[in-house]
Amino acid sequence: MAKKDIDWGSLGFGYIKTDYRYVSNYKDGAWDEGEMTTDGNVVLSECAGVIQYAQTVFEGLKAYETEDGRLVTFRPDLNAERIEQSAKRLEIPVFPKDRFIDAVKKVVKANEDYVPPYGSGATLYLRPVLFGTNPVIGVKPANEYQFRIFGTPVGPYFKGGVKPLTIKVSDFDRAAPNGTGNIKAGLNYAMSLHAIVTAHAEGYDENMYLDPKTRTNVEETGGANFLFVTKDGKVVTPKSDSILPSITRRSLVYVAKHYLGLEAEERVIPFEEVKDMAECGLCGTAAVISPVGKIVDHGKEICLPSGMTEMGPITKKLYDTLTGIQMGRIEAPEGWIYEIK
């Protein structure tokens, strides 16, 4: 198939409707067989569970064209596992892992002419979502649901691509202790909207959320995990029960250890240690790694030694290695790359 006539290099991180999406509905205790459809609209009761009580979870992953022309996705099995845990936490019936992966492949193949060409810097972003569909007026789980996957070609998550960001320490909490911060629920992101709008209005790119219990330890941003590099070259990422277990972050830690020979660990990171870090990045599916150059804590600036002009050296090695694996330039660990075509 011929690629769509899109200026791939100018794409931002926004929605462009593609031709096909996968839909399956849950009713009477079972998922139907599912189907591909061209209809991008969802028609719901005004009293649907997702509207009344935010009963929805989602995922995000990407499809790529590799250097040798294959269409692939990156570790969709982990997305399937994570949406399963998210669904269980919100009392949503689990969509089977094998069907999830099959649906991902179907959506990519059906929309292959929307997969940006290799070297364009763009990708096909896939959004699986699960939500309650039947009327629910009392506070309880829905008993009918829809699972849907659609795709959209996207460019960089942050405007300007890979350049160091300035972030602020937020006065808001992203999640509650013993709450839902460790699952990918829509309500978590709703909680972060006011904080990110406020940060942007004040001239910052993102927020740094501290742990909601003591407000002394680094947690994450509204849409990405933190990754730090110490001055002695160790990669460290925050450990907490209230942050999302990022697939990209886990992959970067593996790359640090097994490809770059670096020491890497997940541990509690007191905010007090941030001023002594050499590099900092925000990692997630959308951004891969976006370097952080400056962190502002109520007027007090912490300037990372890596600076505001480019990625720090270790962050760049991590970025180049992981994107090299994803794009087929570097051999991937077994099971990381799922080939569509």
C-alpha positions, 0 to 999 in steps of 0.5 A: 500500500502507498503511504498517505500524503502526510508531511510526516516530519511536521507532525505533532502529538495529536489525533489524525483519524485513520481508516480502521479500528478494532472494537469488541463489546462485553455483555452478559458476562462475555466478550464478543468476537470483535471486529474491525470497523471504519466508524471512529465514533462511540455512541453512549447513553448519557448515563454510561458508567464511563461518563458517570464514574470515570470507569475507564483504563487505557494503554499507549504503544507505538508501531514503527517502520524499521530500517529494513522496511518491516512493520513492528510494535514494541513489547505489546505483551507488557501493555496487555499485562498492564491493562489487565492490572488496570482493569482489575483495579477498576472492576472492569472485565479483563480483555484476554492478552492473546486477543489484545496482541492480535487486535494490535496487529490487526489495527497496524496492518489495516492502517499500514499506510498511516505508519510513518516512513523510517527516518521521519521521526514519527510513529503510529501511536496506538491507543487501546481503551476499555470503558463501561458503556451501560447506564449506571446511576448508583455507584457501582461497576458497569456490567457492559463494556467496550474494548477499542484500539485505534491508531494515529500518526504522531510526531514528538510528544514535546514541541521542538523534539528532543531538547532539555525541559524546564519543570517545576515541583508541583504543589498538587498530588497526582495520586493518593497513597494506596490509590490508583497511581500505579494503574493507567486509569483515565481518572489519574490523568484528569487529576493532572490536567489543572496542574499541567495547565498551571505549569504551562501558564507559568512557563514550565514544560512539566511538573515533578510530583512528589510522593503524596504521603510525605512529599519528600521523594520523587515520583513522576510527572503527569505522563512519564516516569523519571530517570536520573543519572548520578555523577558516578554514572549510575542509572536510578529510577524512583520506586513507589507504589503510586507511580505507573510501571512504565514499559519504557522505563523498564526497557531503559533500565535493561538497556543500561545494564545489558547493552551499556554495562551500567549499574542501574537500580530502582529505589526511593529517590529523596528530592534532596538528592536531585541537586546532586544528579548529573542527568535527568530525563522523562521516559514513556511511550510517547517521548521515549526520553526527554531530557530535563535541564532545569528543575525549579522548586518554588523559585529555587533552581536546580540546574542539571550539569548536562545543561539546557542545550542537549541530552546528557551523554548517558541519557543520549546513549540510552535513547539512541540504544533503545530507539535503535532497538525499536527501529531495527538498527540494533538487535533486540532482546528476545520477545521485545519486537512483534513483527506485523509485516 
